[in-house]
Structures are given as structure tokens and as C-alpha cells.
Amino acid sequence: MRNENIFHAPLQPLDTEKQTVGCRHTNPDICAKNGLPKVCALVRADKMCYAPPQSWAKQFQKLKAMKPKAK
């Protein structure tokens, strides 16, 4: 279930440095938290991931800086 582009996809309104809407792992099959209730987006009803990749905080800041400012 590889998805090379998901890590670089635009931010969702509920994304933060510590959580993401949906899984941001490029290969969730090797994620140690894959399938953990209350943690993994793949098994949560609200699709929130509370264990994004370790590099996510830095990527979040990059994506946030690229986001167009509202007028």
C-alpha cells in the first residue's frame, strides 16, 4: 500500500505537527503503529493519525509555508 505522494500532499485543516488527517506514511505497512486503535488513521473512524512519520513536523512546516495566504 505504498503512496509516495501522500507525504507531500497539501495540508488538511486538522493537520498539525503532531497529528494528520489520514496516514502520511509513504509505506504504512512498515509503520510500527499501523492498526493501533486510538492511534492509527487506518483504523480510526475519524481517520486521524496520532503517530505521523518522525520527519512529519519538518514537512508540516514546509507545507505550511507553501500554503497560500487567505485574502
Residue pairs with C-beta under 8 A, 6 or more apart in sequence:
1 27
1 28
1 29
2 26
2 27
2 29
3 26
3 27
3 28
4 26
6 22
6 23
6 24
6 25
6 26
7 24
7 25
7 26
7 53
7 56
7 59
8 59
8 63
9 24
10 63
10 67
11 60
11 63
11 64
11 67
12 20
12 21
12 22
13 21
14 21
14 48
15 21
15 60
15 63
16 60
17 56
17 57
17 60
17 61
18 50
18 52
18 57
19 48
19 49
19 50
19 52
20 41
20 48
20 49
20 52
20 56
21 41
21 47
21 48
21 49
22 41
22 47
22 49
23 31
23 40
23 41
23 42
23 49
24 49
24 52
24 53
24 56
24 59
25 31
25 34
25 52
25 53
26 53
28 34
28 42
31 40
31 51
33 39
33 40
33 51
34 40
34 42
35 42
35 43
36 43
36 51
37 43
37 44
38 44
38 50
39 49
39 50
39 51
40 49
40 50
40 51
41 47
41 48
41 49
53 59
